[in-house]
Amino acid sequence: MLRPSIAVRSVCDITPKMLQKMHVKGLLLDIDNTLTTHDNPEPAPGVEHWIARMRAAGIDLRIVSNNHPPRVEPFAQRLGIPCICDGKKPLSDGFSRATADMGLTKDDVCVVGDQLYTDILGANLFGCLSIFTQPIAPESWKKQTFIRVKRILEKPFLPKRYFGRDTNKE
């Protein structure tokens, strides 16, 4: 349940050709540490260009976040992507609503995110494909203690050669 379909370094490494091979028509995107750093109102470098490439290829995009509307809505509006706030990941509710909004089925979509216990587990419970991204920035111990603990718990479920480095030596 915690194994992604594939893993990439960055959301920007996902290509239309890759999605076409996977028969993906829509992406359900996480925000924090996937499209930008935590609480940052600006997308990470390259993300806006990547979104334009996805749109040009006909890939439908939705943001599904566990965060609240004051965080999610301005970010989504800036990128012109519809969003689901308070998505309740890993439960399927947010994914189901976003997929229905796109007029697609779970067989047509793929969840993209940086956390195994919310994004990837949620995708697997929903029954769709998933792409695990390396977090954009390491979390600070003071601000993100909970996420740091989750990262430690995720480690046994990641491939030994995760993103070209041995995760057991970190």
C-alpha positions as CSV (number, residue, x, y, z in Angstrom):
1,M,0.0,0.0,0.0
2,L,3.0,2.3,0.4
3,R,4.7,1.6,-2.9
4,P,4.4,4.2,-5.6
5,S,3.9,3.2,-9.2
6,I,7.1,5.2,-10.0
7,A,9.4,7.7,-8.3
8,V,11.1,10.8,-9.7
9,R,13.3,13.5,-8.4
10,S,10.9,16.4,-9.2
11,V,7.5,17.0,-10.5
12,C,9.3,18.6,-13.5
13,D,10.8,15.2,-14.4
14,I,7.3,13.9,-15.3
15,T,6.8,14.1,-19.0
16,P,3.7,14.0,-21.2
17,K,5.3,10.9,-23.0
18,M,5.7,9.2,-19.6
19,L,2.0,9.9,-18.8
20,Q,0.9,8.7,-22.2
21,K,2.7,5.4,-21.7
22,M,0.8,5.1,-18.4
23,H,-2.5,6.0,-20.1
24,V,-2.9,9.0,-17.7
25,K,-5.2,11.8,-18.7
26,G,-5.2,13.7,-15.4
27,L,-2.9,14.4,-12.5
28,L,-3.9,15.0,-8.9
29,L,-1.2,17.1,-7.4
30,D,0.0,17.8,-3.9
31,I,1.3,21.3,-3.1
32,D,3.7,21.4,-0.2
33,N,7.1,20.0,-1.1
34,T,5.8,18.8,-4.5
35,L,5.0,22.1,-6.4
36,T,6.6,24.4,-3.9
37,T,8.2,24.5,-0.4
38,H,6.0,24.5,2.7
39,D,3.8,27.6,3.0
40,N,5.5,29.2,0.0
41,P,3.0,31.2,-2.1
42,E,5.3,30.9,-5.2
43,P,5.8,27.8,-7.2
44,A,9.2,26.2,-7.3
45,P,11.4,27.0,-10.3
46,G,10.3,25.3,-13.4
47,V,6.8,24.4,-12.2
48,E,4.9,27.0,-14.2
49,H,6.7,25.8,-17.4
50,W,6.0,22.2,-16.5
51,I,2.3,23.0,-16.0
52,A,2.2,24.7,-19.4
53,R,3.8,21.5,-21.0
54,M,1.1,19.3,-19.3
55,R,-1.7,21.6,-20.5
56,A,-0.3,21.6,-24.1
57,A,-0.3,17.8,-24.0
58,G,-3.9,17.8,-22.9
59,I,-3.2,16.5,-19.3
60,D,-5.9,17.7,-16.9
61,L,-4.6,19.0,-13.6
62,R,-6.1,19.3,-10.1
63,I,-4.6,20.2,-6.8
64,V,-5.7,17.9,-3.9
65,S,-4.3,19.2,-0.6
66,N,-5.0,18.4,3.1
67,N,-4.3,22.1,3.7
68,H,-7.0,24.7,4.3
69,P,-8.5,27.1,1.8
70,P,-6.4,30.2,2.8
71,R,-3.3,28.2,1.9
72,V,-4.5,26.2,-1.1
73,E,-6.9,28.5,-3.0
74,P,-4.5,31.5,-3.7
75,F,-1.7,29.1,-4.8
76,A,-4.1,27.2,-7.1
77,Q,-5.5,30.4,-8.5
78,R,-2.0,31.7,-9.2
79,L,-1.4,28.6,-11.3
80,G,-4.9,28.4,-12.8
81,I,-5.5,24.9,-11.5
82,P,-8.8,24.0,-9.8
83,C,-8.3,22.6,-6.3
84,I,-9.7,20.5,-3.5
85,C,-8.9,21.8,0.0
86,D,-9.1,19.8,3.1
87,G,-8.7,16.7,0.9
88,K,-8.5,14.2,3.8
89,K,-5.7,12.3,2.3
90,P,-5.1,9.3,2.5
91,L,-8.9,8.9,2.4
92,S,-10.3,8.8,-1.1
93,D,-12.8,11.6,-0.8
94,G,-10.6,14.4,-2.3
95,F,-9.3,12.2,-5.1
96,S,-12.8,11.1,-5.9
97,R,-14.1,14.6,-6.0
98,A,-11.2,15.9,-8.2
99,T,-11.5,12.9,-10.6
100,A,-15.3,13.4,-11.0
101,D,-14.7,17.2,-11.6
102,M,-12.3,16.2,-14.4
103,G,-14.9,13.9,-15.9
104,L,-12.4,11.0,-15.6
105,T,-12.2,7.7,-13.8
106,K,-9.6,6.5,-11.3
107,D,-8.1,4.4,-14.2
108,D,-7.4,7.7,-16.0
109,V,-5.6,9.6,-13.2
110,C,-2.4,9.6,-11.2
111,V,-1.6,11.1,-7.8
112,V,1.7,13.0,-7.6
113,G,3.2,13.8,-4.2
114,D,6.1,13.6,-1.8
115,Q,4.6,11.7,1.1
116,L,4.0,8.0,1.3
117,Y,1.5,8.1,4.1
118,T,-0.8,10.6,2.5
119,D,-0.3,10.8,-1.2
120,I,0.9,7.3,-2.2
121,L,-1.2,5.4,0.4
122,G,-4.2,7.6,-0.7
123,A,-3.6,6.8,-4.4
124,N,-3.4,3.1,-3.6
125,L,-6.6,3.1,-1.5
126,F,-8.3,5.0,-4.3
127,G,-7.1,2.5,-6.8
128,C,-5.1,4.8,-9.2
129,L,-1.5,5.2,-10.2
130,S,1.0,7.3,-8.2
131,I,4.2,9.1,-8.7
132,F,6.4,9.8,-5.7
133,T,8.5,12.9,-5.9
134,Q,11.6,13.7,-3.9
135,P,10.6,16.5,-1.4
136,I,11.7,19.9,-2.8
137,A,13.3,20.9,0.5
138,P,14.2,19.2,3.7
139,E,11.8,20.0,6.5
140,S,13.2,21.9,9.5
141,W,13.0,20.1,12.8
142,K,11.2,23.0,14.5
143,K,8.5,23.6,12.0
144,Q,8.0,20.1,10.5
145,T,8.7,17.6,13.3
146,F,5.7,15.4,12.4
147,I,6.8,15.2,8.7
148,R,10.4,14.4,9.8
149,V,9.0,11.4,11.8
150,K,6.9,10.3,8.9
151,R,10.0,10.4,6.6
152,I,11.8,8.1,9.0
153,L,8.9,5.7,9.0
154,E,8.7,5.9,5.2
155,K,12.3,4.9,4.7
156,P,11.8,1.1,4.8
157,F,9.2,1.3,2.0
158,L,11.4,3.2,-0.4
159,P,13.6,1.3,-3.0
160,K,17.1,0.8,-1.7
161,R,18.5,2.9,-4.5
162,Y,16.1,5.8,-4.1
163,F,16.7,8.6,-6.6
164,G,20.3,7.4,-7.3
165,R,21.4,7.3,-3.7
166,D,21.4,4.6,-1.0
167,T,18.6,5.6,1.4
168,N,20.1,3.4,4.1
169,K,23.2,5.6,4.4
170,E,21.3,8.9,5.1
